[in-house]
Each structure stands twice: as structure tokens, then as C-alpha cells.
Amino acid sequence: MAKLMLMGLVLASVLLAAAAQLILKIGMSGEIVQRALTQNDLPPFRAAIVVATSPLVICGLTCFVLSAVIWLLVLAHVELSIAYPFVGLGLVITVTSSHFVLGEAMTASKLVGVGAIVFGVMLIGLSAPSKTRSQHMTGGVETARSL
């Protein structure tokens, strides 16, 4: 699989996971769900049904499932030590979108943390891929295991 395609799959998985968080937060903050969760006389099973049938909760969970399926494709072709740090970008996207979409505070400590994550992902992304065990076993034949 081409490097550009693999990078696109990594980013798609990360973006879908971050979108899932945002959508789930909005869904769980909705009036109907909040009422079901705080209503003392509503049995827990009924509250769970209200949550599970919320369109935004369903949409968020669907994003998670799609993200996981794409991630499985990534893992089939990319070294885990290269791919997994990109999951950190999901934190960057989530913190940033939470500020702009949900109005959550963007503190100095959050900015420093986001900067550290971006720097770390850049370092790993720019590092030269090492030979995998399968490359050693095949005499160094390229097996598309790294981005």
C-alpha cells in the first residue's frame, strides 16, 4: 500500500475517533439524555435505552467503529511504533475542537500539552523507519511496514 494512502488511513482513523468524542459529548449533554440520567424515578435500564437510542450517541459510536476498522487496516501495514503516536493527534484535535465547538476553556497548560504532543508526533514521524523483523528475515526486502 502506498505511503500516502497509509497516511490518509491513519489520519482518517484519528479524525473519526476525535469526531466521535465530540459528537458523544454533545449527545450526552442533550436535554433528553440529561433528563433521563438525572431523573431519580427512572429505572437505570430505561435511562440506558434513552442514551443508546439518542441519534448523536449512535452517530458517535458509529464514528468509533469506523475508526477502529480503519485502524485495523493501518496496523496491517504500518509499524505500531510509527502509527500509534499519531493517535496523540486525536488529543490535539479534541482539545482544539472542544474549545471552538463546545466553548471549553483553552488554558496555558492545555496549549503546552498540545504543543508537546505535536512536537512528539513530528519527531516520530520524521524518524527513519527501522528494519522490522520480517525485513531482517527476508534480507531487507521492503514490506511497507512504516509510513
C-alpha positions in Angstrom: 0.0 0.0 0.0 1.4 3.5 -0.9 2.7 5.7 1.9 0.3 8.5 1.0 -2.7 6.1 1.3 -1.4 4.7 4.6 -1.0 8.3 6.0 -4.5 9.1 4.8 -5.9 6.0 6.7 -4.0 6.9 9.9 -5.4 10.5 9.7 -8.9 9.2 8.9 -8.9 6.9 11.9 -7.6 9.7 14.2 -10.1 12.2 12.9 -13.0 9.8 13.2 -12.0 9.0 16.8 -11.8 12.7 17.7 -15.1 13.4 16.0 -16.7 10.5 17.9 -15.6 12.1 21.2 -17.1 15.5 20.2 -20.3 14.0 19.0 -20.7 11.8 22.1 -20.1 14.8 24.3 -22.8 16.8 22.5 -25.2 13.8 22.5 -24.7 13.2 26.2 -25.2 16.8 27.0 -28.5 17.0 25.3 -31.7 17.8 27.2 -33.4 14.4 26.7 -30.4 12.4 27.7 -29.6 14.6 30.7 -33.2 14.4 31.9 -33.1 10.6 31.7 -29.8 10.5 33.6 -30.9 12.8 36.4 -34.5 11.6 36.8 -34.4 9.7 40.1 -37.6 7.7 39.5 -36.4 6.4 36.0 -35.1 2.8 36.2 -31.4 2.6 35.1 -32.4 0.3 32.2 -34.8 2.9 30.8 -32.1 5.6 31.1 -29.7 3.4 29.3 -32.3 2.9 26.5 -32.7 6.7 26.2 -28.9 7.1 25.9 -28.5 4.2 23.5 -31.2 5.4 21.2 -30.0 9.0 21.1 -29.1 9.9 17.4 -26.0 11.7 18.4 -24.8 8.9 20.6 -25.4 6.4 17.8 -23.5 8.7 15.4 -20.6 9.0 17.8 -20.4 5.3 18.4 -20.6 4.7 14.6 -17.6 7.0 14.2 -15.7 4.9 16.8 -16.5 1.7 14.9 -15.4 3.2 11.6 -12.2 4.5 13.2 -11.4 1.0 14.6 -12.0 -0.7 11.3 -9.7 1.8 9.5 -7.1 1.4 12.4 -7.1 -2.4 11.8 -6.1 -1.7 8.1 -3.4 0.6 9.3 -2.0 -2.0 11.7 -1.8 -4.5 8.9 0.7 -2.3 7.0 2.4 0.2 9.4 4.8 -0.4 12.3 2.9 0.2 15.5 5.8 2.3 16.9 5.2 4.7 13.9 1.4 4.6 13.7 0.4 4.8 17.4 1.9 8.2 18.2 -0.4 9.7 15.6 -3.2 8.7 18.0 -1.9 11.6 20.1 -3.1 14.0 17.3 -6.6 12.9 18.4 -5.9 14.7 21.7 -4.8 17.8 19.9 -7.9 17.7 17.7 -10.2 17.0 20.6 -8.8 19.8 22.8 -9.0 22.3 20.0 -12.4 21.4 18.8 -13.7 21.3 22.4 -12.6 24.9 22.7 -14.1 26.1 19.4 -17.3 23.9 19.3 -18.1 23.4 22.9 -16.7 26.7 24.3 -14.4 24.9 26.7 -11.5 26.9 28.2 -8.2 26.8 26.4 -5.7 27.2 29.2 -1.9 27.7 29.0 -1.3 24.2 30.3 -3.6 22.8 27.6 -1.6 24.7 25.0 1.7 23.5 26.3 0.4 19.9 26.3 -0.9 20.2 22.8 2.5 21.6 21.7 4.3 18.8 23.3 2.1 16.2 21.6 2.6 17.9 18.2 6.4 18.0 18.7 6.5 14.4 19.7 4.4 13.2 16.8 6.7 15.2 14.4 9.8 13.7 15.9 8.5 10.2 15.4 7.0 10.9 12.0 10.4 12.3 10.8 12.4 9.4 12.2 13.9 7.0 9.8 12.0 3.7 9.8 14.0 0.8 11.2 14.1 -2.6 9.7 11.4 -4.9 11.0 12.0 -8.5 12.0 10.3 -9.5 8.7 12.7 -7.3 6.8 15.6 -9.0 8.5 14.2 -12.4 7.7 13.6 -11.5 4.1 17.0 -10.0 3.5 15.9 -6.4 3.8 13.0 -6.5 1.3 10.7 -3.6 1.8 7.4 -4.7 3.3 5.6 -1.3 3.6 5.5 -1.6 7.4 6.3 2.1 8.0 5.0 5.4 6.9 
